[in-house]
Amino acid sequence: MTLGLLDGHPVPRTALDRRLAALRTGPRSTALPQPGSSEDRQLTRWVAQVLLTEALCATVAAERDLPVGGAGPARLDQQAAVELGSITAAAYEGSAAVRAVYRAVTADTEPSPADIAHYRTLTARPPATRWHIALPDGGFEADPDTLPTALAEALREAPPGAWVTVGSWTATLLATLTVPRDPDPAPALRDAARRAAFVRWLDGERARRLTLVEGLEHPGDPAQPDNHHRH
């Protein structure tokens, strides 16, 4: 039994059997589908694709002589996992080789100045206003809209530095600060562009170098009998 073919060479199924056994005896085993069910076969296909992705990237890492050892498993945030897709995200989190190939493939990927400018145009918001307020026993900064309405109105109307008392509050407005709402979008856009570039590269390498076998097709393949998702 083989997991699939990588460059025409069989990939042993033993890794799949071990990974499934670990899942079925692990802490989340109760969330897994009933063995032998259609959903269970889909889980097997999904795990197979994760392992084939790991095997493909391990081969690429060796071909490129990439450093692979060192850090343990990684954890992606929800947005990154969605952008990569569940199979690639699982392979990325569990395999140092996948992460090494990801870094090598995407190292030169950067958002263009036009992309950054377009993002700023779509997400531009006016700067936020924060007040530096003194109290008899200390001070704090706050958005004026978060203060009690009567206190905020009294502070607006008072001369600079004047103390006002409203109910149980006694305070003075020391300074009005203008805070940009939006951080530099370049790092987030860079990460998104790199994830998209890696997905495109990986899809091409999978199509070129991997051959799937009957029973371990991609879980989303509409031709396999357990894919019940229909539009």
C-alpha positions in Angstrom: 0.0 0.0 0.0 1.3 3.4 -0.9 0.4 6.9 0.2 0.9 8.2 -3.3 3.8 8.8 -5.8 6.4 11.5 -5.5 8.3 12.0 -8.7 7.0 8.6 -9.7 8.4 6.9 -6.6 6.0 5.3 -4.1 5.6 7.0 -0.7 5.0 4.3 1.9 1.6 4.4 3.7 3.1 3.6 7.1 3.3 7.3 8.0 -0.4 7.6 7.3 -1.2 4.7 9.5 0.9 6.1 12.3 -0.6 9.6 12.0 -4.1 8.2 12.1 -3.4 6.0 15.1 -2.0 9.0 16.9 -5.1 11.0 16.2 -7.4 8.2 17.3 -5.6 7.8 20.6 -5.0 11.5 21.2 -6.8 14.0 23.4 -9.3 15.0 20.6 -10.2 11.4 19.6 -13.8 11.9 20.7 -14.2 14.6 18.0 -13.2 12.2 15.2 -15.7 10.5 12.9 -16.9 7.0 13.4 -14.3 4.5 12.0 -15.4 3.2 8.6 -17.8 6.0 7.9 -17.7 8.3 4.9 -16.4 11.1 7.1 -13.7 8.8 8.4 -12.5 8.1 4.9 -12.5 11.8 4.2 -10.3 12.3 7.3 -7.9 9.7 6.0 -7.7 11.5 2.6 -7.1 14.8 4.4 -4.3 13.4 6.5 -2.8 11.7 3.4 -2.7 15.1 1.6 -1.0 16.7 4.6 1.6 13.9 4.6 2.2 14.2 0.9 2.7 17.9 1.3 5.2 17.3 4.0 7.0 14.7 1.9 7.1 17.0 -1.2 8.5 19.9 0.9 11.1 17.6 2.6 12.3 16.6 -0.9 12.4 20.2 -2.1 14.3 21.3 1.1 16.9 18.6 0.5 17.2 19.6 -3.2 17.8 23.2 -2.2 20.0 22.3 0.8 17.7 24.3 3.1 18.3 24.4 6.8 15.4 22.5 8.4 16.2 21.5 12.0 15.7 23.5 15.1 12.3 25.0 16.1 9.4 22.9 17.1 5.8 23.1 15.7 4.5 26.5 14.7 1.1 27.9 15.2 -0.8 30.0 12.6 -3.4 32.5 13.4 -6.9 31.9 12.0 -6.5 34.3 9.0 -3.2 32.7 7.9 -4.7 29.2 8.2 -7.7 30.1 6.1 -5.5 31.7 3.4 -3.2 28.7 3.2 -6.0 26.2 3.3 -6.4 23.5 6.0 -4.1 20.9 4.4 -1.2 23.3 3.8 -1.8 25.0 7.2 -1.5 21.6 9.0 1.6 20.7 7.0 3.1 24.1 7.8 2.4 23.8 11.5 3.8 20.3 11.8 6.7 20.2 9.5 10.0 22.2 9.7 10.7 21.3 6.1 7.4 22.9 4.9 8.3 26.1 6.8 11.8 26.1 5.4 10.5 25.8 1.9 7.9 28.5 2.6 10.6 30.9 3.6 12.7 30.1 0.6 9.9 30.3 -1.9 8.5 33.6 -0.6 11.6 35.4 0.5 11.4 37.9 -2.4 7.6 38.4 -2.3 6.7 41.9 -1.3 3.5 44.0 -1.7 3.8 46.6 -4.4 3.6 50.3 -3.5 0.4 50.4 -5.4 -1.1 47.6 -3.3 -0.1 49.4 -0.1 -1.6 52.7 -1.4 -4.8 50.9 -2.4 -5.1 49.3 1.0 -4.6 52.6 2.7 -7.3 54.2 0.5 -9.8 51.4 1.3 -9.2 51.4 5.1 -8.3 55.0 5.8 -9.9 56.4 9.0 -9.5 59.7 10.7 -7.0 59.8 13.6 -8.3 59.0 17.0 -8.5 61.5 19.8 -7.3 60.7 23.3 -7.3 62.9 26.3 -4.6 62.9 29.0 -6.7 63.5 32.1 -5.5 64.2 35.7 -7.4 63.1 38.8 -6.6 64.1 42.4 -4.9 60.8 42.9 -3.4 60.1 39.5 -4.1 60.2 35.8 -5.0 58.3 32.7 -5.6 58.5 29.0 -8.9 57.8 27.4 -11.0 58.2 24.3 -13.4 61.1 25.2 -16.3 59.0 23.8 -15.7 56.4 26.5 -16.0 58.9 29.4 -19.3 59.7 31.2 -21.1 62.1 28.9 -21.5 64.9 31.5 -17.8 64.7 32.5 -16.7 64.8 28.8 -18.9 67.9 28.2 -17.6 69.7 31.3 -13.9 69.0 30.3 -14.6 70.3 26.8 -16.1 73.5 28.1 -13.5 74.2 30.8 -10.5 76.4 30.2 -7.2 74.4 29.7 -5.9 73.0 33.0 -9.1 73.9 35.0 -10.5 71.4 37.4 -14.1 70.3 37.0 -16.3 68.3 39.3 -19.2 66.3 37.9 -20.9 63.9 40.3 -18.2 61.8 41.9 -15.6 62.8 39.4 -13.0 65.6 39.8 -10.7 65.9 36.9 -8.8 68.2 34.6 -7.9 67.9 30.9 -4.1 68.2 30.6 -3.6 67.5 26.8 -5.4 66.3 23.7 -3.5 63.7 21.8 -4.0 62.7 18.2 -3.3 59.0 17.6 -3.2 57.4 14.1 -5.7 54.6 13.9 -4.0 52.5 11.3 -0.6 50.9 11.8 1.7 50.4 8.8 -0.1 47.9 6.6 3.0 46.7 4.9 3.9 43.8 7.3 0.3 42.3 7.1 0.2 42.8 3.3 3.6 41.2 3.0 2.5 38.1 5.0 -0.7 37.8 3.0 1.2 38.1 -0.3 3.7 35.5 0.8 1.0 33.0 1.7 -0.7 33.5 -1.6 2.6 33.0 -3.5 3.3 29.8 -1.5 -0.1 28.4 -2.3 0.4 29.1 -6.0 3.8 27.5 -6.0 2.7 24.5 -4.0 -0.3 23.9 -6.2 2.0 23.8 -9.2 4.5 21.5 -7.5 1.8 19.1 -6.4 0.4 18.9 -9.9 3.8 18.3 -11.4 5.3 15.9 -8.9 2.6 14.1 -7.0 0.4 11.3 -8.2 -2.6 10.4 -6.0 -3.8 6.9 -5.6 -7.4 5.5 -5.5 -8.9 5.8 -2.0 -6.5 8.6 -1.1 -7.7 11.3 -3.5 -8.0 14.9 -2.4 -11.0 15.1 -0.1 -12.4 17.9 -2.2 -12.2 15.9 -5.5 -15.7 15.7 -6.8 -15.0 12.4 -8.6 -14.3 10.5 -5.3 -17.4 8.8 -3.8 -17.2 10.4 -0.3 -17.3 14.0 -1.5 -20.9 14.9 -0.7 -20.4 18.7 -0.9 -22.5 20.1 -3.7 -23.3 23.5 -5.0 
